Amino acid sequence: MNKKRLGGYVYVLHFTDKLSHAQHYIGFSQAPLTRIARHKAGYTTTRIIQACHDNGIGLVKANIIPVPHRIFERRLKAYRKASTFCKYCSPKTYKKSTQAFLLREVKKYEERR
């Protein structure tokens, strides 16, 4: 069974301080709370998360989005506006932005299948 074909969750992490220009990390997992806990504990090979640990920058869960396929992580990253999906940077609009993104991208995904 190919894990890339299975659905899961895209999660957005908010950095408590900016790391150079970055303030968010977007990842994919079938068990996002476990994965986020591992990031926070420093058990990760993700370079930007390691850099946060090295610089004493905290990580906060900003959003968890259920998705039918891992490709949605790539699409969210390609969107290049992680702050619109972050409850700390866009507290009034992040839910609406998340729903609009999902509706648009699921429609594209279904059309290509």
FIRO-344322 format. One record per atom (N, C-alpha, C): atom name; chain; residue in three letters; x, y, z. Coordinates in steps of 0.1 Angstrom, whole numbers, always signed. Layout:
# residues N
CA, A, ALA, X, Y, Z
...
***
This chain:
# residues 113
N, A, MET, +8, -12, +0
CA, A, MET, +0, +0, +0
C, A, MET, +9, +12, +0
N, A, ASN, +6, +22, -9
CA, A, ASN, +14, +34, -10
C, A, ASN, +8, +45, -1
N, A, LYS, +16, +49, +9
CA, A, LYS, +11, +58, +19
C, A, LYS, +8, +72, +13
N, A, LYS, +15, +76, +2
CA, A, LYS, +13, +88, -4
C, A, LYS, -1, +90, -10
N, A, ARG, -8, +78, -12
CA, A, ARG, -21, +78, -18
C, A, ARG, -32, +80, -7
N, A, LEU, -29, +78, +5
CA, A, LEU, -39, +79, +16
C, A, LEU, -41, +93, +20
N, A, GLY, -53, +96, +25
CA, A, GLY, -56, +109, +30
C, A, GLY, -50, +111, +44
N, A, GLY, -51, +123, +49
CA, A, GLY, -45, +126, +62
C, A, GLY, -48, +140, +65
N, A, TYR, -39, +147, +71
CA, A, TYR, -40, +161, +76
C, A, TYR, -29, +169, +72
N, A, VAL, -32, +181, +67
CA, A, VAL, -21, +191, +65
C, A, VAL, -22, +200, +78
N, A, TYR, -10, +202, +84
CA, A, TYR, -10, +211, +96
C, A, TYR, -1, +223, +94
N, A, VAL, -5, +234, +100
CA, A, VAL, +2, +246, +99
C, A, VAL, +8, +249, +113
N, A, LEU, +21, +251, +114
CA, A, LEU, +27, +255, +127
C, A, LEU, +31, +270, +126
N, A, HIS, +28, +277, +137
CA, A, HIS, +32, +291, +138
C, A, HIS, +44, +292, +147
N, A, PHE, +54, +299, +142
CA, A, PHE, +66, +302, +150
C, A, PHE, +64, +313, +160
N, A, THR, +68, +312, +172
CA, A, THR, +65, +323, +182
C, A, THR, +73, +336, +178
N, A, ASP, +84, +334, +171
CA, A, ASP, +92, +345, +166
C, A, ASP, +96, +342, +152
N, A, LYS, +98, +352, +143
CA, A, LYS, +102, +349, +130
C, A, LYS, +116, +343, +129
N, A, LEU, +118, +334, +120
CA, A, LEU, +131, +328, +117
C, A, LEU, +135, +333, +103
N, A, SER, +143, +343, +104
CA, A, SER, +147, +350, +91
C, A, SER, +134, +356, +86
N, A, HIS, +129, +351, +75
CA, A, HIS, +116, +356, +69
C, A, HIS, +104, +347, +72
N, A, ALA, +107, +335, +77
CA, A, ALA, +96, +325, +79
C, A, ALA, +90, +326, +92
N, A, GLN, +77, +324, +92
CA, A, GLN, +69, +323, +105
C, A, GLN, +60, +311, +106
N, A, HIS, +60, +303, +95
CA, A, HIS, +51, +291, +95
C, A, HIS, +58, +279, +89
N, A, TYR, +53, +268, +93
CA, A, TYR, +57, +255, +87
C, A, TYR, +45, +247, +83
N, A, ILE, +44, +242, +71
CA, A, ILE, +33, +234, +67
C, A, ILE, +38, +219, +65
N, A, GLY, +31, +210, +71
CA, A, GLY, +34, +196, +70
C, A, GLY, +22, +187, +67
N, A, PHE, +25, +174, +65
CA, A, PHE, +14, +164, +63
C, A, PHE, +17, +153, +72
N, A, SER, +6, +147, +77
CA, A, SER, +7, +135, +86
C, A, SER, -7, +129, +87
N, A, GLN, -6, +116, +89
CA, A, GLN, -19, +108, +92
C, A, GLN, -22, +109, +106
N, A, ALA, -12, +113, +114
CA, A, ALA, -14, +115, +129
C, A, ALA, -8, +128, +133
N, A, PRO, -14, +139, +129
CA, A, PRO, -8, +152, +131
C, A, PRO, -5, +156, +145
N, A, LEU, -13, +153, +155
CA, A, LEU, -9, +157, +169
C, A, LEU, +3, +150, +173
N, A, THR, +5, +137, +169
CA, A, THR, +18, +130, +173
C, A, THR, +29, +137, +166
N, A, ARG, +28, +140, +153
CA, A, ARG, +38, +146, +145
C, A, ARG, +42, +160, +151
N, A, ILE, +32, +167, +154
CA, A, ILE, +35, +181, +160
C, A, ILE, +42, +180, +173
N, A, ALA, +38, +170, +181
CA, A, ALA, +45, +168, +194
C, A, ALA, +60, +164, +192
N, A, ARG, +62, +156, +182
CA, A, ARG, +76, +152, +179
C, A, ARG, +84, +165, +174
N, A, HIS, +78, +173, +166
CA, A, HIS, +84, +186, +162
C, A, HIS, +88, +194, +174
N, A, LYS, +78, +196, +183
CA, A, LYS, +80, +204, +195
C, A, LYS, +91, +198, +204
N, A, ALA, +92, +185, +204
CA, A, ALA, +102, +178, +213
C, A, ALA, +116, +178, +206
N, A, GLY, +117, +182, +193
CA, A, GLY, +130, +182, +186
C, A, GLY, +133, +169, +179
N, A, TYR, +124, +160, +179
CA, A, TYR, +126, +147, +171
C, A, TYR, +122, +149, +157
N, A, THR, +130, +155, +149
CA, A, THR, +126, +158, +135
C, A, THR, +139, +160, +127
N, A, THR, +138, +157, +114
CA, A, THR, +149, +160, +105
C, A, THR, +146, +172, +96
N, A, THR, +135, +178, +99
CA, A, THR, +131, +190, +91
C, A, THR, +140, +202, +95
N, A, ARG, +147, +207, +85
CA, A, ARG, +157, +217, +88
C, A, ARG, +152, +230, +95
N, A, ILE, +140, +235, +90
CA, A, ILE, +135, +247, +95
C, A, ILE, +131, +245, +110
N, A, ILE, +125, +233, +113
CA, A, ILE, +121, +231, +127
C, A, ILE, +134, +230, +136
N, A, GLN, +144, +223, +130
CA, A, GLN, +157, +222, +138
C, A, GLN, +163, +236, +140
N, A, ALA, +162, +245, +130
CA, A, ALA, +166, +259, +132
C, A, ALA, +158, +266, +143
N, A, CYS, +146, +264, +143
CA, A, CYS, +137, +270, +154
C, A, CYS, +142, +265, +168
N, A, HIS, +145, +252, +169
CA, A, HIS, +150, +247, +182
C, A, HIS, +163, +253, +185
N, A, ASP, +172, +254, +175
CA, A, ASP, +185, +260, +178
C, A, ASP, +185, +274, +182
N, A, ASN, +175, +282, +177
CA, A, ASN, +173, +296, +180
C, A, ASN, +163, +299, +192
N, A, GLY, +158, +288, +198
CA, A, GLY, +149, +290, +209
C, A, GLY, +135, +295, +205
N, A, ILE, +131, +293, +193
CA, A, ILE, +118, +297, +188
C, A, ILE, +108, +286, +190
N, A, GLY, +97, +290, +196
CA, A, GLY, +87, +280, +199
C, A, GLY, +78, +277, +187
N, A, LEU, +71, +266, +188
CA, A, LEU, +62, +262, +177
C, A, LEU, +48, +260, +183
N, A, VAL, +38, +266, +176
CA, A, VAL, +24, +265, +181
C, A, VAL, +15, +260, +170
N, A, LYS, +6, +250, +173
CA, A, LYS, -3, +245, +163
C, A, LYS, -12, +256, +159
N, A, ALA, -13, +259, +146
CA, A, ALA, -21, +270, +141
C, A, ALA, -34, +265, +133
N, A, ASN, -33, +253, +127
CA, A, ASN, -44, +248, +120
C, A, ASN, -41, +233, +116
N, A, ILE, -52, +225, +116
CA, A, ILE, -51, +212, +111
C, A, ILE, -62, +210, +101
N, A, ILE, -59, +206, +89
CA, A, ILE, -69, +205, +78
C, A, ILE, -70, +191, +73
N, A, PRO, -81, +185, +74
CA, A, PRO, -83, +171, +68
C, A, PRO, -83, +172, +53
N, A, VAL, -75, +163, +47
CA, A, VAL, -74, +163, +32
C, A, VAL, -75, +149, +27
N, A, PRO, -80, +148, +14
CA, A, PRO, -81, +134, +9
C, A, PRO, -68, +128, +3
N, A, HIS, -58, +137, +2
CA, A, HIS, -46, +132, -5
C, A, HIS, -34, +141, +0
N, A, ARG, -22, +136, +0
CA, A, ARG, -10, +143, +4
C, A, ARG, -7, +155, -5
N, A, ILE, -12, +154, -18
CA, A, ILE, -9, +165, -27
C, A, ILE, -13, +179, -22
N, A, PHE, -23, +179, -13
CA, A, PHE, -28, +191, -8
C, A, PHE, -18, +199, +0
N, A, GLU, -8, +192, +6
CA, A, GLU, +3, +198, +13
C, A, GLU, +11, +206, +3
N, A, ARG, +14, +200, -8
CA, A, ARG, +22, +207, -19
C, A, ARG, +14, +220, -24
N, A, ARG, +1, +218, -26
CA, A, ARG, -7, +229, -31
C, A, ARG, -8, +240, -21
N, A, LEU, -9, +237, -8
CA, A, LEU, -9, +248, +2
C, A, LEU, +5, +255, +3
N, A, LYS, +15, +247, +2
CA, A, LYS, +29, +253, +2
C, A, LYS, +31, +262, -10
N, A, ALA, +26, +258, -22
CA, A, ALA, +27, +265, -34
C, A, ALA, +19, +278, -34
N, A, TYR, +9, +278, -26
CA, A, TYR, +0, +290, -24
C, A, TYR, +8, +302, -18
N, A, ARG, +18, +298, -10
CA, A, ARG, +28, +308, -4
C, A, ARG, +22, +319, +5
N, A, LYS, +11, +316, +11
CA, A, LYS, +5, +325, +20
C, A, LYS, +0, +318, +32
N, A, ALA, +9, +311, +39
CA, A, ALA, +5, +303, +51
C, A, ALA, -2, +311, +61
N, A, SER, +1, +324, +62
CA, A, SER, -5, +332, +73
C, A, SER, -20, +333, +71
N, A, THR, -25, +331, +59
CA, A, THR, -40, +332, +57
C, A, THR, -47, +320, +63
N, A, PHE, -39, +309, +66
CA, A, PHE, -44, +297, +72
C, A, PHE, -41, +295, +87
N, A, CYS, -35, +306, +93
CA, A, CYS, -30, +306, +106
C, A, CYS, -40, +313, +115
N, A, LYS, -44, +307, +126
CA, A, LYS, -54, +313, +135
C, A, LYS, -47, +324, +144
N, A, TYR, -34, +325, +144
CA, A, TYR, -27, +336, +151
C, A, TYR, -25, +348, +142
N, A, CYS, -22, +346, +129
CA, A, CYS, -20, +357, +120
C, A, CYS, -33, +363, +114
N, A, SER, -42, +354, +112
CA, A, SER, -55, +358, +106
C, A, SER, -67, +352, +114
N, A, PRO, -68, +357, +127
CA, A, PRO, -78, +351, +135
C, A, PRO, -93, +352, +130
N, A, LYS, -96, +362, +123
CA, A, LYS, -110, +364, +119
C, A, LYS, -113, +357, +106
N, A, THR, -103, +354, +98
CA, A, THR, -105, +349, +84
C, A, THR, -99, +335, +81
N, A, TYR, -91, +329, +90
CA, A, TYR, -84, +317, +87
C, A, TYR, -94, +305, +84
N, A, LYS, -105, +304, +91
CA, A, LYS, -114, +293, +88
C, A, LYS, -121, +295, +74
N, A, LYS, -125, +307, +71
CA, A, LYS, -130, +309, +58
C, A, LYS, -120, +307, +47
N, A, SER, -108, +311, +49
CA, A, SER, -97, +309, +39
C, A, SER, -94, +294, +37
N, A, THR, -94, +287, +48
CA, A, THR, -92, +272, +48
C, A, THR, -103, +266, +40
N, A, GLN, -116, +269, +43
CA, A, GLN, -127, +263, +35
C, A, GLN, -127, +266, +21
N, A, ALA, -124, +279, +17
CA, A, ALA, -123, +283, +3
C, A, ALA, -112, +275, -4
N, A, PHE, -100, +274, +2
CA, A, PHE, -89, +267, -4
C, A, PHE, -93, +252, -6
N, A, LEU, -99, +246, +4
CA, A, LEU, -103, +232, +2
C, A, LEU, -113, +230, -9
N, A, LEU, -123, +238, -9
CA, A, LEU, -133, +237, -20
C, A, LEU, -127, +238, -33
N, A, ARG, -119, +248, -35
CA, A, ARG, -112, +250, -48
C, A, ARG, -103, +238, -52
N, A, GLU, -95, +234, -43
CA, A, GLU, -85, +224, -46
C, A, GLU, -91, +210, -47
N, A, VAL, -101, +207, -39
CA, A, VAL, -108, +194, -40
C, A, VAL, -115, +193, -54
N, A, LYS, -121, +204, -58
CA, A, LYS, -127, +204, -71
C, A, LYS, -117, +201, -82
N, A, LYS, -106, +208, -81
CA, A, LYS, -95, +205, -91
C, A, LYS, -90, +191, -91
N, A, TYR, -89, +186, -79
CA, A, TYR, -84, +172, -77
C, A, TYR, -94, +162, -83
N, A, GLU, -107, +164, -80
CA, A, GLU, -117, +155, -85
C, A, GLU, -118, +156, -100
N, A, GLU, -116, +167, -106
CA, A, GLU, -117, +169, -121
C, A, GLU, -106, +161, -128
N, A, ARG, -94, +160, -121
CA, A, ARG, -83, +153, -127
C, A, ARG, -83, +138, -125
N, A, ARG, -91, +133, -117
CA, A, ARG, -92, +119, -114
C, A, ARG, -99, +112, -125
***
